[in-house]
Amino acid sequence: MKLIQKTISDVSDVKVTFYTAQLKSQIDDILVICFKLHRDVNSRDLCFMDAMKIAGAKIWLSSAIILDFRELSYKWGDTMQCLFQSPYPKPSSPLEKIFAGPEKKFHIVAVTSPLNQKGLTSLIQSEMGKNPSKLLFDSLETAVKSIETELLKQDSATEIKKDAA
């Protein structure tokens, strides 16, 4: 048997950089993942990007993810919706459900640019059936503000449920 060495860089030309930021209102950090590619994204690129999102989430536990697509070219296609799905699997066994605590929505938003805004807006609206203004932002600052607002709402709802119980 002949072994053939493989490296992550063989899969895709996408450049990925990870950042974390602490929100004042949260214990966990948020994870910002910057993806850069100046040609249209293909299915191998998307597979790589999803793997990087999952790896980043496993390494740097976070309460939310911001996908920074400002330097990523994307025109159309529905396979990119995997990037907007939680990197954490839902607990399935009774024991996992106990340790997981109350189910929380995991927030993922994106920062866009003219390289991808039209394609991502179409993806979010037409393929995912969601409001693009809730998931797509023009700047990192507005994306962070949106995440912080959503996490505060989620924490308030959790506290109300605890008080009612």
N, C-alpha and C positions, 0 to 999 in steps of 0.2 A: 504494500500500500504506500502510495506517495502522498505525503502531506503537502498541501499548498497553503502557504501563509497568507492570511487575510488581514487587512487593517481597515479601520473605520473610514479612513480617507479614500479607500478604493470604492466605497459605496456612493459617495455624493461629493459634489463640489461646494455644498452649503457650508459656510463658516458659522460656527455657533459659539456664543459667549454667554456665560451665566453671571448674574448679579443677584444679590439679595438686598433687601431693604426692610428695616424694622418700622412698622407703623406704630404710631403713638398708642393707638387703641388696642393693639393685638399683642399676644404673647409670641406667636409664631411669625416668622418673617414672610414676606412675599417674595416670590422668585420671578425675576425678569430674565427672559431668554431672548437674546438677540440672534436673529437668523439673517445671514447676508448671502445673496446670490443675484448676480446681475444678468441672468438669463431666465427664461421661464422655468418654473418649478415642474419637475416630472414626478412620476410615481415613486421612483427610487429615492428621490430627494425627500418626498413626503414621509416615506417609511423611515428614513434616517432621522428626520425632524421629530417624528413621533417618538422614536426610540430615545432621542436626546431629551425630549420633554419628560418622559418617564424616568430616565436616569437622573436627571436634575432633581425631580421631585423626590426620588428615593434618597438621594444624597443630602439635599438641603430641604428638610421637611418644611413645608410652607402652608399657609392658610389660603393662598391664591397664587395664580400665575398670570403674568403679563407677557404676552408674546410680542416682541418688538420686531415688526415686519417692515420698518421704514426703508431698509435696503434689500428688500426681497421682491423680485419680480413674479407676479402671479396674475394670470389673465382670467382663467375659468377652470371649472371642474369641481366635482363634489367630494373628491377624496380628501381634501384639506379639512373637512369637518372633524376628522379624528383628532386634530390638534386642539379642538375646543371641548373635548371630552376629558373628564377627570382622569388623572394618572393613577388614582388609587382605586383598586377594585372594591366593589361593595362587599361588606361582610356577608358570608353565606351560611356559616355554621352558627348554631345558637351561642357557642362560646365566643366566636368572633364578634357577634352582635352585642354581647354583654360588654366586652372590652372596648368596642368601638364607641359606645355611648350613643347618644341621640344622633340620628342621621342629619348631616349638614350638607347643604349644597356647596360644591367646590366651584369657586369662581375663576373663570379664565376669560380674559379680555385681550384685545390686540390693539397695538398702535400701528396705524397704516400710513401710507404715502401715495402719491400719484402712481407709483409703480404697481400698486395692487388694490387701491381703494374700490375701483369699479368691480373687479372680480370678487373681492371679499364681501362687498355689500350684496352682490347677487347671491353668493353662497349662503350668507347668513339669512337673508330674506327668503329666497326661493327654495333653497334646498333644506335649510334647517328650520324654517318657519319662525324665525325670531326677529326681534327688532334690532336692526344694525346699530342704532344709536345707543343701545345698552351694552354692546360688545365691541364696537369699533371706535377708536379715538384718534385724534390728530396729534396728540402729544402724550408723552409719558406722564406728565403732571396730571392731565385730566383722567388718564387711565387709573392712576394711583388714587385719585380722589373718588372715582367711581367704585373701585374695589373697597376702599375704606368705608364708604357709605353703605354698600351692600353688606359688608361684614358687621357693621354696627347694627343694621336692621336685623340681621340673622341672630346676633347675640341678644338683642332685645326680645325677639320672639322666643328664644330659648329660655330666657329668664322668666317671661310671662308663663310659659308652660310649666316651669319648675314651681312657680308660685301657686299655680292652679292645682298642682298635684298634692 
